[in-house]
Amino acid sequence: MSRRGAVTLLPLLALLAACSRGPDHAGANAKPEPVTPTAAPNVSVVVTNPKYQERATTLETSGKAQFNEEALARVHAPVTGRVLEVLARPGEVVEAGHQLVVIDSPDLGAAKSDYAKAVADVDRAEAALRLKRELFEVKAVPEKEVREADNDYRKSVAERERAASRLRTLGIGADQLPSIASRADTGTRIVVSAQRSGVIVERNVTPGQVVSYGQSDTPLNLFVVADVSTMWVVADVYEPDVPRVRRGQRVAVTLPCCPNDRFEGPIDYISDVVDKDTRTVKVRAVVPNRGRALKAEMFVKVAIATGVGRVLTLPLSAVHREAGQTYVLIERGKDDYARRPVQLGAELNGSVEVRDGVTPEDRVVAAGSILLKKAAQ
């Protein structure tokens, strides 16, 4: 073949090779058309708008359980003396008048002696007054001496009452006074009894110990008896939340170990002092102590009911969670959906509070979104 003929065949061979590849191979490098997410033909999609609902608003904080100070009795030594016998133990349930401790005290002997002397002085003053009146009637003495005898009698009666009052503070009953007056009862043992019913939560006395009366502004507690049917719960409320708290609001108390057990009661005290270190205010509630589950100094969780508020909600079925993200599907148009992240609050009767991410005007997929959420981006 000549050189001229070879040159003529080259363009013809290139044209034949292009025709043999066909239309499919020619379009292999073309870019795909964008795909819009659509609902499957057999999927029933239910769309709803976020709605406002009213719910009780709460203020959650922490607190501590304490004994109800208004139902607490601290037992001190009424006299100075030595403990002979301890009759009660911590944890024991006692009634008012239950004997707690026996003390041998010289003070009791002195108080009995003072009463016996005061009774004798009254008898002597009464006899002297009676004599002066008889002598005055026969003009044997002046009226001045009658008045002086009457004054002495009144003083002796006052002294007798003082001595009797001292014995009563030591637990001596009125039925024992006649024997003390006749000096038939000169014992120095005194029995200290519980002032109220409750549980002995503290005991600080042992046999042989010397106890004192009136030696200090803060005398030693021999016993502490508490009524544990109710407890104080003292919660810490931060400064910005203080205006939301008022007396009478209900408080729900739960224990970290038993979150399903609730103890409820009203707020009865709000402190007027802000703690300078924590910037909190002490709020106190009185709650019934079922089964004595609340113990003094126990840490608890506190929820204060602060009123009713309106919150934006969606059905629980509209919320999706994937890869640590919470989102909903928003309908942008016909068969056009998109994901939108949301921030949720508490659940409420089959719905959930939505704090951020949607508005009442948004159309949110509430049902039938299983096949849509893979396509929606």
DOLUM-401710 format. One record per atom (N, C-alpha, C): residue in one letter; x, y, z. Coordinates in steps of 0.02 Angstrom, whole numbers, plus 50000, padded with zeros to 5 digits. Atoms other than C-alpha are relative to their C-alpha. Layout:
BEGIN
AXYZ/...
END
This chain:
BEGIN
M500444994150000/M500005000050000/M500455006150000/S499604993950005/S500625017349961/S499925004150063/R500024995549941/R501005030450095/R499385004249999/R500604995750004/R499555041050035/R499384996250020/G500595004049982/G498305026850057/G499954998850075/A500005001149926/A498835023450239/A499745006150036/V500234993749967/V498525041550287/V499265000849991/T500724999350012/T496785040950211/T499604995450045/L500385004849958/L496275025350315/L499985001950074/L499984998549927/L496735032450489/L499375003550024/P500624996849974/P495255044350509/P499404995349995/L500575004550009/L494075030850444/L499994994850055/L499975004949945/L494675018050574/L499795003150067/A500194996649937/A494465030650719/A499265000950004/L500734999250000/L492655033950666/L499654993550014/L500315006649988/L492255015250664/L500074997950073/A499905001849929/A492985012750842/A499525003850045/A500474996149959/A491905026750913/A499314997349994/C500685002750008/C490325019250839/C499934993450036/S500055006649968/S490725001950912/S499915000450075/R500084999549927/R490775008351094/R499285001250020/G500724999149985/G488915013051090/G499875005750046/P500204994149959/P487935026251188/P500154999050073/D499905001049928/D488165017951363/D500715001850020/H499314998549983/H490055019051362/H500155007449992/A499884992950011/A489985036651298/A499775004250059/G500274996049943/G488965042651448/G500254997750067/A499785002849935/A489945033251584/A500285005450045/N499684994849960/N490855048951642/N499545005850015/A500474994549987/A489275059851651/A499815000250073/K500194999349930/K488755066751826/K499274998050010/P500705002149989/P487155059151906/P499575005950016/E500494994849985/E485595069651923/E499865000050076/P500164999849928/P485205075552106/P499334996650014/V500605003749981/V483915064452196/V499675003350060/T500384996949944/T482575072252308/T499684994550041/P500305005149959/P482055061552460/P499245000149994/T500735000550006/T480275055552436/T499764994350042/A500315005349961/A479085044652532/A499874994049955/A500165006050037/A478875026652478/A499254999949984/P500714999750019/P477225023752387/P499534997250052/N500455003349953/N476525012552525/N500085002550072/V499894997449932/V477115022952676/V499485005550014/S500484995049979/S475755032652770/S500345004850048/V499654995049960/V476535048652836/V499505004550034/V500434995649961/V475685058452976/V500425005950022/V499644993949985/V476235076452997/V499605004050051/T500334996149948/T475845087353149/T500415006350013/N499654994049978/N476285104353219/N500154999650075/P499874999849928/P477135106653389/P499455004050035/K500554996849964/K475825111453519/K500235001950070/Y499874997949931/Y475875120753684/Y499564996050048/Q500375003449946/Q475365111253841/Q500215003050067/E499844997749933/E475275116254023/E500264994250042/R499735005049955/R476315106754149/R500275003350062/A499734997449937/A476885108754328/A500755001049993/T499294998550002/T478575117254338/T500314998650069/T499665001849938/T479825111454468/T500705002950000/L499324997749989/L481455117654540/L500364994350036/E499655005749972/E482655103354570/E500665002250032/T499394998449964/T484045104554698/T500164994250048/S499805005049952/S484875094754837/S499875002650071/G500134998049931/G484585094755024/G500244994750048/K499785004549946/K484855085955189/K499434999350050/A500525001449950/A483665077755312/A500285001550070/Q499824998549931/Q483685083455493/Q499414998350045/F500545001149952/F482705079955651/F499575006250004/N500474994549990/N481165090655675/N500135002950070/E499814997049937/E481785102555810/E499395001550044/E500604998749961/E479995106455862/E499724993850032/A500225006349971/A479755088155905/A500594996350030/L499385002749971/L481425085755993/L500065002150072/A499914998549929/A481785084756179/A500714998350021/R499335001149974/R483505086856255/R499964999650076/V500055001349929/V483665079656429/V500655002050033/H499414997949964/H484875088556546/H499964997650073/A499985001949930/A485405084856724/A499655005450042/P500344994949959/P484185093656844/P500385001750063/V499594998949939/V485455092356987/V500714997949985/T499315002450004/T487305089857013/T500064993650041/G499945006349964/G487705072057062/G500344994749959/R499685005750033/R488375055057015/R499464995349972/V500485004650032/V487475043356893/V500074993150031/L500005006749970/L486975027256978/L499804994749950/E500265005050045/E486035018556839/E499715003449938/V500284997750063/V485595021256655/V499474995049978/L500585004450011/L483875014356611/L499764999749928/A500234999850070/A483735017756423/A500604999649953/R499475000850049/R484735014056266/R499825003749935/P500144996850065/P484925022756096/P499584995449956/G500445003850043/G483595017355972/G499374997550033/E500585002449964/E482345013156107/E499425005049993/V500604995850004/V480565019756085/V499715000850070/V500234998749932/V479965028156245/V499385004449998/E500584995649991/E478385036656305/E500175005450051/A499894994649952/A478265052756405/A499964997150071/G499975002649932/G478735048956586/G500434993850008/H499575005949995/H479855034256543/H500645001750037/Q499414998749961/Q481285033056668/Q500634998949959/L499405000250041/L482975036656589/L500634998750040/V499385000549963/V484315038356723/V499875001550074/V500044999049928/V484535037756914/V500635003650022/I499434995949977/I485645051056995/I499975000650076/D499954998849928/D486245052157175/D500285007050010/S499814993049996/S486305070557219/S499905002950070/P500104996349937/P486625080057381/P499535005949992/D500454994350011/D485655094357301/D499284998150016/L500685002149986/L484055084257315/L499894999750075/G500065000149928/G484375081157500/G499935007050029/A500044993149976/A484655099757526/A499325003149984/A500654997350019/A483055104057432/A499454997250045/K500495002949955/K482045091957540/K500055003150070/S499914996949934/S482805099257699/S499735007150001/D500264993250004/D482385116957641/D499245000050003/Y500735000249999/Y480575111957612/Y499744998350070/A500225001949932/A480415103457782/A500075006050047/K499904994149958/K481135118957867/K499485005449985/A500494994950018/A479965130457768/A499314998350027/V500655002149972/V478445120257822/V499985001450075/A499974998849928/A479005121358004/A499955007550015/D500034992849990/D479245140157988/D499305002649990/V500704997950010/V477485142057920/V499584998350061/D500395001949941/D476755132558067/D500165004650058/R499814995649945/R477745143158191/R499735007149990/A500244993350014/A477285159658105/A499255000450007/E500735000149995/E475465154658097/E499785000150074/A500165000149929/A475445150758284/A500145006850032/A499834993449972/A476305167358325/A499485005149980/L500514995350023/L475035176958220/L499354999050038/R500625001349963/R473585168458305/R500055002650073/L499914997449932/L474305172858478/L499975007550002/K500004992750001/K474595191058432/K499295002649991/R500694997750010/R472795192758373/R499594999350064/E500375001049937/E472125185558536/E500215005250052/L499774995049953/L473215197358639/L499755007049980/F500244993550021/F472685212058533/F499265001050018/E500714999549983/E470855208158565/E499895002050073/V500074998349928/V471145209958753/V500435006150017/K499614993949992/K472205225558727/K500674998850034/A499365001549967/A473795216858784/A500595002049957/V499464997950046/V474835221258631/V499735005149952/P500234995150049/P474765235558507/P499884996749930/E500165002650068/E474125233158329/E500624999149958/K499385000550038/K475885235558262/K500294993050003/E499725006649994/E476435218758330/E499594994849961/V500425004550040/V474955210158244/V500195000449927/R499804999250071/R475465217658078/R500684996749987/E499355003150009/E477265211858103/E499954992449999/A500095007249999/A476685194158144/A499684997649935/D500325001950063/D475575193857991/D500515000349942/N499494999450052/N477045199657883/N500484994150003/D499565005849994/D478155185757953/D499674993749975/Y500365005950024/Y476815173057915/Y499994999849924/R500014999850073/R476665178657734/R500684998349970/K499345001650024/K478545177657711/K500144992550005/S499885007249991/S478595159957779/S499604995949949/V500405003550050/V477195154557662/V500335000549931/A499654999150064/A478135161857512/A500614995649996/E499415004349999/E479705152557564/E499824992749991/R500225006950009/R478745136257577/R499824998649928/E500185001050071/E478055138457401/E500634999849956/R499395000150039/R479795142157335/R500344993250006/A499685006549988/A480485126257414/A499614994449965/A500415005150034/A479025116057346/A500105000349925/S499894999350073/S479305123157171/S500664997049980/R499355003050015/R481125118057178/R499964992549999/L500085007350000/L480615100257222/L499624997649939/R500385002150059/R479375099757079/R500465000049938/T499535000050057/T480775104456955/T500464994050002/L499585006049994/L481725089457022/L499594993649991/G500415005850013/G480285077856982/G499634997450060/I500375002249940/I479515076857156/I499275001849992/G500714998950007/G477635074757149/G499685002850064/A500354997149942/A476365083157264/A499854994750052/D500155005249951/D475975066357345/D500604998450044/Q499415001349959/Q477765065557411/Q500155005650049/L499844994249957/L477765082657495/L499844998850074/P500135001049928/P476915077257659/P500554996050035/S499475004049968/S478245063957692/S500655003950005/I499404995949997/I479615076457652/I499935005250056/A500124994949947/A478835089457769/A500104997050069/S499925003449935/S478825076757911/S500694996950009/R499325002650001/R480635072257870/R500034992349998/A500005007350009/A480135054257834/A500364998149936/D499675001350064/D480855055757659/D500595004849994/T499394995950005/T482655061957656/T500494997149948/G499585003250050/G483305051557509/G500325005049953/T499644995650046/T484555059057387/T500014997349928/R500035002750068/R484145048557233/R499445003349961/I500504997050043/I483235056657088/I499984996249934/V500105003550063/V482515048256934/V499815005149947/V500134995450055/V482575058356772/V499594996249948/S500465003350046/S481145054256653/S499965003949934/A500094996950067/A480775057856468/A499445005150003/Q500504994650000/Q479825073956439/Q499474998849946/R500475001350054/R478985067556280/R500144993149971/S499915006550032/S478755051656181/S500425000749937/G499584999950061/G479925047156038/G500524994650002/V499455004850005/V481505037855994/V500635003250031/I499384997549972/I483115039756093/I500534999849945/V499524999550055/V484325045855959/V500705001750024/E499344998249974/E485745051056073/E500024998650074/R499895001049928/R486425045656243/R500735001650016/N499334997749983/N487925053956325/N500134999250075/V499925001149928/V487915046656501/V500144992650013/T499835006949980/T488655031156584/T499994999650076/P500005000749927/P488545024156762/P500675002350029/G499404997449968/G489775032556880/G500195007049979/Q499834993450026/Q489845048656779/Q499705005450045/V500244994349961/V489685065156874/V499705005149951/V500344995150043/V488425077056794/V499875006250041/S500074993549966/S488195095456834/S499385003649976/Y500594996050017/Y486735107356837/Y500205007450003/G499894992850000/G486875125656786/G500735002049999/Q499304998350001/Q488765125156759/Q500225003049933/S499814997650067/S488735130556576/S499395002549963/D500554997750042/D487695139856449/D499774994549953/T500185005750043/T487705123856345/T500114993550039/P499915005949958/P487445109756470/P500004993649958/L499965006450034/L487785091756421/L499314996949992/N500625003850012/N486335082456340/N500104992950026/L499965006949978/L486105066656441/L499684995549948/F500365003750052/F484845060556312/F499705005149951/V500394996250049/V484045067056152/V499454995349976/V500585003950019/V482285060556118/V499665003649942/A500284996950061/A481585063855943/A499384996349977/D500595002850033/D479895061255865/D500174999649926/V499775000950070/V480415053955696/V499434998749952/S500575000950046/S478655052955623/S500025005349945/T499884994850050/T479095069155532/T500735002150003/M499314997750003/M480775075955475/M500035006749965/W499854993950038/W481465092555418/W500444998149941/V499565000550058/V482195093155243/V500225007149982/V499724993350013/V483335108155218/V500354999849933/A499735000050069/A483695111955035/A500385006549987/D499614994250021/D484925124054954/D499725002649934/V500284996950060/V484155136154829/V500465005849980/Y499544994850024/Y485305147154723/Y499635006749993/E500284993249999/E485045165954722/E499515001449943/P500474998450055/P484255167354547/P499334996550006/D500625003949995/D482935154254593/D499595001850062/V500364998549938/V482435161654762/V499325003249988/P500674997150011/P480995172354690/P499474994949981/R500495005150020/R480175156354627/R499744995950059/V500165004249942/V480055148954802/V499595004050050/R500444996849951/R478665153154926/R499804994950053/R500245004349947/R478035146255090/R499354996749979/G500605003850017/G476705132855070/G500074995949937/Q499915004150060/Q477375125854905/Q500184992950020/R499885007149986/R477445106954898/R500714998149978/V499335002550013/V479115098154902/V499984992549995/A499945007250008/A479475080654837/A500724998150014/V499345002149978/V480955071954919/V500114992849979/T499825006950019/T481805056454847/T500704998550025/L499345002349977/L483285046254907/L500404997549941/P499595002650055/P484745042354791/P499944992549991/C500035007350005/C484555023954833/C499314997649977/C500695002250014/C482655023254808/C499635005649963/P500314994350035/P482105035754672/P499254999449993/N500725000850007/N480355028354666/N499625001650064/D500324998249937/D479995032254850/D500025007650008/R500064992749994/R479355050054871/R499725001850068/F500234997349936/F479125059955031/F499815007349986/E500254993450019/E478065075655012/E499785003950061/G500214995649947/G477725090555123/G500065007349979/P499984992950019/P477535109655122/P500625003650027/I499464995649976/I478875122955138/I499725004250057/D500234996049943/D478715131255309/D500505005450021/Y499514995049981/Y480285141855316/Y500485001449942/I499514997850050/I481385151855196/I500485004850035/S499514996049964/S482985159055267/S500055007049969/D499884993150022/D483335177755256/D500745001449990/V499274999250006/V485215174755243/V500254995949941/V499685003450055/V486215170255088/V500694997650023/D499355002649981/D487695158855121/D500545003349957/K499494996250036/K489235168955075/K500464995749958/D499555004450038/D490195153755012/D499654996749941/T500365003650053/T488885144154912/T499505004349962/R500504995550031/R487735158954870/R499324996649994/T500655003349998/T486225148654918/T499615002250061/V500454998549945/V484725151155032/V499714993450025/K500285006149971/K484115137755152/K499245000349999/V500735000750003/V482325132055122/V499824993550036/R500165005849958/R481505120255246/R499294997749989/A500665003150007/A480045108255225/A499924994650054/V500155005349952/V479195096455348/V499654994449962/V500275005650038/V478865079155273/V499874994150046/P500125006249962/P478075063355346/P500544994949985/N499455004850007/N479385049955375/N499734992950003/R500295006750003/R478575033855317/R500544994750012/G499545005449987/G479415018555389/G500675002250028/R499384997349973/R480755029655467/R500574999349950/A499505000750052/A481665029055300/A500495005949998/L499574994149999/L482335046855317/L500405000050065/K499554999849943/K483835047855433/K500325006950004/A499684993549991/A484635063455506/A500685000149964/E499384998850038/E486065070555400/E500024996149935/M500025003650064/M485525060055249/M499915005049943/F500074995850060/F485765068455079/F499414997549958/V500595001750038/V484185068954973/V499965004649939/K500164995950057/K483565075654807/K499325003450012/V500594996049984/V482255089354818/V499735003149936/A500344996850057/A480985094954687/A499445004450028/I500484995149974/I480005110754730/I499515001849944/A500514998250049/A478355113354637/A499915007550001/T500014992750002/T478465131554582/T499425002949960/G500584997450036/G476855132954478/G499854996149937/V500205003250064/V476155129054305/V500265004449943/G499744996450058/G476965133954139/G499804996849934/R500165002450066/R476645132253952/R500654998049965/V499415002450034/V477895121753854/V499804997349932/L500125002650067/L478035116853670/L500164992549999/T499915007349997/T477815098053646/T499894996949932/L500095004350059/L477885084653512/L499854992950024/P500095007149982/P477305066453513/P500684996550005/L499375003749992/L478655054353569/L500204996549936/S499855003650062/S478505045353402/S500355004549949/A499694995550049/A479155060953312/A500745000950013/V499314998849981/V480835060553399/V500434994049980/H499545005350020/H482305050653329/H500695001350031/R499324999649972/R484025047053402/R500474995649959/E499525003750041/E485525041953301/E500695003050008/A499304997949993/A487405042853332/A500075005750049/G499954994949949/G487155053353488/G499635006449984/Q500374994050020/Q486045065953398/Q499254998750006/T500735000349996/T484195069353433/T499725004849948/Y500264995850054/Y483195075753286/Y499284998149983/V500665001450027/V481495076653201/V500035001049925/L500054999150073/L480955076153018/L499505005649986/I500414994250017/I480275092552951/I499774999349927/E500275000150068/E479135092952798/E500105006949970/R499874993650033/R479795106552682/R499535001249941/G500464999550057/G478585102852539/G499744993149985/K500275006550018/K477695088752450/K500574995149987/D499495005250004/D478765073052472/D500715002750009/D499354997049988/D480195083952533/D500095000850076/Y499915000249928/Y480875080952711/Y500745001350016/A499324998649978/A482405086252809/A500064998850076/R499885000949929/R483185082152976/R500145006850034/R499854994049962/R483255095453112/R500154998150072/P499835001549930/P484165093753280/P499555003850048/V500434996849949/V483115097553435/V500304998650069/Q499835001049930/Q483385099453622/Q499364998550038/L500615002449968/L482145090053730/L500025001550075/G500084999349928/G481475092353907/G499694993750029/A500315005649966/A480385081454016/A499424997349959/E500575003150033/E479075069253954/E499355002050035/L500634997649973/L477245073853977/L499434996549964/N500615003450026/N475775061753948/N500084997849927/G499905002550068/G476465053353791/G500335004949953/S499654994950039/S477285069353729/S500655001750035/V499364997949971/V478975077253760/V500095007449988/E499884992950007/E479455095253790/E500585001249952/V499474998150047/V480485103153649/V500225007050018/R499754993549978/R481565117153715/R500305004149944/D499694996350055/D482425121753551/D500004995749938/G499955003650064/G482405117053367/G499395000649956/V500604999550040/V480595119053311/V499565005650028/T500494994949982/T479185131853315/T499304997249988/P500685002450013/P477295129853316/P499814999949926/E500174999850071/E477295133653128/E500324994349961/D499675005550036/D478425119053082/D499544994049994/R500375006150011/R477665103253008/R500484994250011/V499555005349978/V478455088253093/V499684993349987/V500245006750012/V478285070053042/V499914996450067/A500155003349936/A477435061153188/A499954992549993/A500065007250011/A477185043853110/A500194998549928/G499815002250067/G477795033952958/G500675002549978/S499354997050018/S479555040952965/S500574994949996/I499465005049999/I480515024352969/I500375000049933/L499675000250065/L480855024352781/L500225007049978/L499824993350022/L480985043252769/L500675002350029/K499434997149967/K482375046352894/K500674998049968/K499385001750034/K483685037052789/K500125004449940/A499934995750059/A483325047852639/A500095007350018/A499974993049981/A483115064252733/A500685001650028/Q499344998049976/Q484745073452764/Q499955006750035/
END
